């Protein structure tokens, strides 16, 4: 099983996604949790939603980016999850930077509708 499949299989679950976000920790996890709170969403639900949106909508080049980024990482699931969540937050305007990928923009729209 490749690492992206493992991220999707495990972190599509809200409880697992919340625990993984806690493991990532630091400023990123605090910002993510605060953003979820502003939306009246549990952080695990929001994280799992971004993972599911990535699995459903991310193009092949984004998937390859996750695989390349996680290759050789000490904690590849956490590295890949952070990449997915970071892009989701950028799509929602919570982070500044380059334009987010299309899958992340779609995930942001789904989150705003509460689906």
DAJONOR-V414588 format. One line per field, one symbol per residue. ss: DSSP state (2 for helix, 1 for strand, 0 for the rest). phi: phi as a letter, one per 20 degrees, with the letter a starting at -180 (. if undefined). burial: b if it has 9 or more other C-alpha atoms within 8 Angstrom, else e. A space follows every 50 residues. Layout:
# DAJONOR-V414588
ss->???
phi->???
burial->???
This chain:
# DAJONOR-V414588
ss->00222222222002222222222202222222222222000022222222 22222220022222222222000002222222222222222000000000 022222222222200
phi->.ffffffffeefegffffffffffmmffffffffffffemdfgfffffff fffffedffgffffffgffegnffcfffffffgffffffffenfceqfff fgffffffffffeme
burial->eebbebbbebbbbbebbbbbbeebbeeebbebbebbbeeebbbbbbbbbb bbbbeeebeeeebeebbebbeeeeebbbbbbbbbbbbbbbbbeeeeeeeb eebbbbbbebbeeee
